[in-house]
Every structure is written in structure tokens, then in C-alpha cells.
Amino acid sequence: MSLKAFLHQLQCEPDKTKPQDAEVDWENAPLPYKLYRHLPVFSLASDVPLRLAGNQGDGKPTIRNIGCLLWYTFGLAQLSQSVVEQYTGEQWESSLQLCRRFVPSGGGLYPSEIYLYLKLEEIPDGIYHYDAAHHRLILLREGRFDSYVGKALGDRCDVTGCFAAVFVSTLFWKNFYKYDNFSYRLQGLDAGLVIGQLLEVAKRFDFETGVYFQFLDRAVNHLLGLSEAEESVYAVIPLAADSTMEWFRHDISTNNRMSSAELCSELPILKHDHYVRSKKVSDYPMLTKLNEASIMDSALLFKQLGREQQAVHQDEGHFLPQADRLTYDLAEACRQRYSPENEFVLKPVSQSDLAALLQETMSSYRYRNDLDGSIQSPMSRVQLYGCFYGVEGIRDGSYHYDGMAHALQLVKAGDQRPRLQDAMSLDNVNLFQVPLSFHVAGDRGHLHAELGYRGYRILQMEAGMLVQRLLLAACASGMEGRPLLGFDVNSMNELYGLAPLGQTSLIQIPIGPCRSRSRLEGSLAP
């Protein structure tokens, strides 16, 4: 099968990405976190702040702040135990026990990992892995690597002016064992959810951030000591304390056109022992082929795609009331957030609540990245659509949200819940109880014309970043949301009229009021 056909199958025919008779070997499941062995360990502070309502400091980087940033981004946050089946009258059926993090993940498998290049006074300069299981840093490679990281980013970032760089990777086997080839779609979304959470938490510590989707893959993986057959970095996010720092320089000179191979030769190969628990790791040839096809070996391949957003006057748009940015405690929203199934309760949602939810989501989504460069108001590559029912002052129907005009464009009038429910491949959510059903849409060609096969995973990451902002804004508004991929994409594309626009639906997020879930829950704060 060609890679293009495979990506089409991932989006439009996901049932075909996994053998119908396949059974998950739960006994062979990997750990949801990577464990390095026999390496220097640096424990992180256990006194993480219980509130993130405002600025947590003056932007000064310390090991304590880095520890808090990592825990709120990707640490093991809560132990949750719930009953799988309903009470039968005689005994409770089996229970489900999970270690939750503050970001959702398909099946709770968390295929992403976090690495850091740190330059702090309290610990040696070098490359670290965040050991989420023990809330600590593992030193992988000691030394200063400003020049190396800068060259790997195409000399577009002043790495010397940064105190850290975060590397978000994907460990392929961590969710392939359950989802087979469909895991490739989940991996990009999961990475985006982690990045979205990282950027939100970084704001609370007054850290400046920029996301680099384009870099010399083999050089970065070599720096971290990753085997590309099992794991690869998807994004690099430098952190700086200087708000005036210049980001995304695009004047790549002929003197800095170093290839991955040349850069890799500057450092010795790292070979560290790590534990995954699985006794057997199956092959995943489609994932490795796609990863190989997505690799960038030269900075000359880096591109800027951003276009300035232009205001378009829509006569028939439903302009929403302007709302103040939501003021909320991010830590509390993270603790309260969960993904409902049958807990949705249909209640009226006011127009002002919907307006605040949409405005907060899109305002918080704006971020620096190397595809947009220095453009002040770039046009977003992902769009927000929604089907609304029972919202006071808004006609039932499907809409496109115009973030610049803060207006809803009616696509199809009427109650769309029957169509939404019929398009579900699983009946795990009763959409008749949901007032707001959102869909994130993006380029139907997955940015292939501009970025080749790398475009697919970038689009999935940007979708994940938007979803995380939407989930946080929903929780801050007293509602909850559940990301879903089990729906008929073609039906949703037809509902919103996406095909003529060259777009496709990427993910669905029902949002609404919920009743409390029956579960035992305890904090795992370090």
C-alpha cells in the first residue's frame, strides 16, 4: 500500500488499519512510561504548587520551576479507580485502575516522551529524560550543546539565549501494541495535546516558548540517543526568559547548511539501557516507512507557510457577544478535567457561555511556531466547527466559527444530534445528551503539497494543541469534553460542507455539563 493511500485510510477508513481478528495481548503490554537504568538521577521537588491561577514567578528558570512545569505537563497526577460494569445486584464486576495525567491520551497509553536540554545552575548542563514514573530527571548526555541544537534547528533559534529546550518524542510501540497502524494517527494527536499543555503551563511561569516542527531529525535523535526504529522526536520547544528574544530567523546562510550526517559526527553514539516490560515487540513497517518519509536531513528543506489572516465580512454571520478572557486556576482545571462517556447531562447553555468558551479557546491557541515565523496574525491551519443544540439565542444547527470576527457561520440548520449519533462507530457517548459537539478540521491533503509526509503529523499535532485548549476552556466553564476518533469522517465532511473547501474533519469533541463519575480518586502529587 502506498503511503498516501495509508494516510487516507487512517482518516476515512480507520477500521481497515487494524486486522479484524486481531486480539490485544494485554500480558505483553508495555509500560506507559519509559524507564532508563544505570544512569545519574536528579530528583525534582515534591512541593509543586497546588494553584496556577496567575504568574508563579518572575520568569527566572530554576530546577524547582522546571519540575513543576514537567509535572503539570506530563507527570503522573492521579490514581483513579472505577467500576467497568454496572452493579448486577449480587456483586460489582471488575474495576479499572489508571494512573492519570493532565492530558488525555488514546486508551490512556501515552506514546509521547519528554526530553530536555537544560542549562541551570543547580544541575549539570546536558540532555535529560523526564522520568514521569518517579518525577525525576535522568542525565543522558552531559555538556553544553548550544551550537549543536542551534544547527539542528537550522540556526533559526538563538539557543544560547534559551535556558532549556524541550523535545517531545513518540515511542511507537507504546500504543501500536493495542491500536496497530491506527496508532500513527493517535501519536500525532497525543504529541499535540502534550505540547498544548506544555505551552499553557509555561505561561504560568512567564517562560517564553516557540515550537519548531522542522529540524534535522537524525541529528536530534542522535543527540538524545534514540533509535529511530522505535522512537523519534516530533517537535522541539526552546524555553527562554527574555521576552525580547528573536525567534525563527529564516536567513539560512550557505555556511550553515550542515547535513544530519555531518552534525551527528560531532558527538559519539549514546547507548543506554531502558525497560519497556514487553517480552516481544512486533514490527510496525508502515510506521517506520512514514517516519522515514517524514525525515528532514537538510535545513534547506525548512519552510515558512504562514499567511497573514485577512478579515472577511460575512453578512449572514451570527456575531457573538464579546467576552473577557476566562480567569481560572489552571491547576484546578487540570485536576477536575476528565473525559466523560455516559455522564453527559443535557442542560441549556447560554450564548454568552458559548462565546466565552470559543473566545478563550482560540485566544489561548495562538502560539509561536516555525511554520508561521514572525507573522503577527497568522491564518490558522486548523479550524473549529460545531453542532449546537439548545443554546439560548442560537439556532440549532451546524456552524463554522470565525475566530477573527468572533462569529458563527451557519452551515446547516436543524437538530444534528441524530446524524452525529448515527455516525459514531461506538455507542460509548450519548450525543443526544450533549449540547455542543465540536469538530476540528484541517487540510484535506494533510499539508503534503507543502511539507510532504511530515505535514500529516504536524496537522495532527496542531489539532491536538487546539483540542487541549478547548478541553481546558470547557473545564474552566464548568463543563467537560471527550475527544473522539470513532466517527464517520465522510459524513461529518458532508455535514459541514468541508470537501469543496479542501478540508476534512480530524477529531470530534462533545462538550457539555456532566454529572460526577463514580470513581475513587487520589492525588499522586510528588
Secondary structure, DSSP 8 states (H G I E B T S, - for coil): --HHHHHHHHHH-GGGGS-TT----GGG---SS-EEESS-EEE--S---S--SS--SSS---HHHHHHHHHHHHS--EEEEEESS---SS----EEEEEE-SS--GGG---EEEEEEE--SSS-SEEEEEETTTTEEEEEEES--HHHHHHHTTT-S-GGG-SEEEEEEEETHHHHHHHGGGHHHHHHHHHHHHHHHHHHHHHHTT-EE-BB--S-HHHHHHHHT--TTTEEEEEEEEEES-TT---------GGG--BHHHHHTTS-----EEE---S-----HHHHHHHHHH---BGGG------B------TT-EE----------HHHHHHH----STTB----B-HHHHHHHHHHHHHHH---BTTTTT-SSB--SEEEEEEE-SBTTS-SEEEEEETTTTEEEEEEES--HHHHHHTBSS-SS-GGG-SEEEEEEEETTTTHHHHTTHHHHHHHHHHHHHHHHHHHHHHHTT-EE--B--B-HHHHHHHHT-GGGTEEEEEEEEEE-B----EEEEE---
